[in-house]
Amino acid sequence: MPTIGQDISNRAAAESFEYVINLARNEALADAAVLFSGQLDRLATDVAIRELSAVEIIDLLRQEAENWKNRGMDS
């Protein structure tokens, strides 16, 4: 049976580990958001420069969604 000190130490270690995991998760989400935002901006610029029709824009968005899905599956 652990002592009170060991129990406190174990809880502190678990809380510290959870904090680090949450920090890493939040950083990964922030990185993904920046990457996705940049990609959307690139697509918007491409659409404007090429003066794409609504049908072409929809096709481009579907292709991009497929690319993002594949990137997620490769990770």
N, C-alpha and C positions, 0 to 999 in steps of 0.2 A: 504494500500500500504506500503510495507516495506521501511524502510529508507536505505540510502546508506550503513550505518554500518551493518544493518541487512542483506542486500544483500551480502556484502562482507563476513560476518560471515557464511551465508548459503552456499556460494560457497566454502569457506574454509572447512566447514564440509563435503560437498559432495566430494571434492577432497581428503580429509583425508580418508573418508570411501572407496572411490575407490582405494586408495593406499593400504589400509589394505586388501581389497578383493583381489587385484592383488598379494600382498605379500603371502597371504594364498594359492592362486591358484598356484603360482610358487613353494611354498614349497611342496604342495601336488604332483605336477608333478615331482619334484625332488625325493621325497620319492618313488613314483611309479616307476621311472626309476631305482633307486637303487634296489628295490625289484625285478623288472623284470630282471635286469642284473644278480642278484644273482641266480635267477631261471634258466636263460639260462646257466649260468656257471655250476649249478648242473646238468642240463640235459646233457651238453657236457661231463662232467665227467662220468655220468652214461652210456652214449653211448660208451665212450672209454673203460671203465672197462668191460662192457658187450659185447663189440665188435659187436654191432648191425649191421644188414644189412640195406641197404637203405630203404627197405620196412618197416622194424621195426622202423627206425628213423622217417619216415614219419608218421607212426601210432602214435608214441610217441608224436610228435609235434602236431598232430591233437587232441590228448587227452589233452595235455597241453593247447592248444588254447581254448578248451571247458571249462576246469577248470577256466581259466582266465575270460572267458565270464561269467560264472556262478558267480564268485566272484564279478564281476562288477555289475551284476544284483541284488546281495544280498545287495549291499551297498545302 
